[in-house]
Structure formats: structure tokens, C-alpha cells
Amino acid sequence: MSDLLERLRGRGWRMTAQRRVVAEVLDGDHIHLTADEVHARAVAKLPEISRATVYNTLGEMVSLGEVIEVSTDRRAKRYDPNAHRPHQHLVCAQCGAIRDVHPVGNPLTDLPDSERFGFTISDVEVTYRGTCPNCASA
């Protein structure tokens, strides 16, 4: 059973066949699928699943804090099941591929007091951009 499925079950979330399939599609490392990609993969496992059910299920998972909605550019939002381990993203500027990265240091404390302007910082999002090996070799 996937980590996401275990977390959802641990919350007492009612596990319908449709919800299970969406959670299974999101299982794995470096998963950052759009809702349409989730739907396409879910249909392969459960042909009768509707697009609306996929969107609603993703919204519920985000609301529960079990999936992160990632928006790294002007493209469609992506869904990241790696919601419980702090990480940042590395994005290919050409094809949009996304990888989870775990830089050394704490970006919450790395911002100097002189740059905080009185803010109490509660969260940080850092996106590293570059060119992936596939695009670089093309």
C-alpha cells in the first residue's frame, strides 16, 4: 500500500474505488501530475471514473494537507503527494519536468532580519530552474 493511501486511511478518509485509484496514481517519488494527467492514468485503471471526480478528489486531498498543489510556472497546477517532507522543486525551463530536491540549510532562517520587513515568516517556496538532461541533449 502506498504512503498516501496509508496517510488517508489513518485520517479515516472514506476510501471509495475512485479515491483509491486517484491515490494510487499519485504514488511514487517525484510525482507532479496535472489533474488531466491524473484523470488519464485513473481512467486506465478505472474506466468509469469521471474528470469531475478526479478534480474533486484532488481538491479534498489538498484540503486535508495530504497533497500539495504546485504551480511553478504559467502551466497547469500539478499535484505532489510529498506533502510531509519539506522540499523544494527543480524545474526544467524547456519541458517543465519537476523533481523534488532537498537543499542544505533552512530557507526559513536564511533570510536576514534586514530583509524581513517586520514579517513573521511561516513558509518558504523556492523553485530552482534549469535544463534537464533530456532537453540539454536534444
C-alpha positions, 0 to 999 in steps of 0.5 A: 500500500502506498504512503498516501493511501496509508496517510488517508486511511489513518485520517479515516478518509472514506476510501471509495474505488475512485479515491483509491485509484486517484491515490494510487496514481499519485504514488511514487517519488517525484510525482507532479501530475496535472489533474488531466494527467491524473484523470488519464492514468485513473481512467486506465485503471478505472474506466468509469471514473469521471474528470469531475471526480478526479478534480474533486478528489484532488481538491479534498486531498489538498484540503486535508494537507495530504497533497500539495498543489504546485504551480511553478510556472504559467502551466497547469497546477500539478499535484505532489503527494510529498506533502510531509517532507519539506522540499523544494522543486527543480524545474526544467525551463524547456519541458517543465519536468519537476523533481523534488530536491532537498537543499542544505540549510533552512530557507526559513532562517536564511533570510536576514532580519534586514530583509524581513520587513517586520514579517513573521515568516511561516513558509518558504517556496523556492523553485530552482530552474534549469535544463534537464538532461533530456532537453540539454541533449536534444 
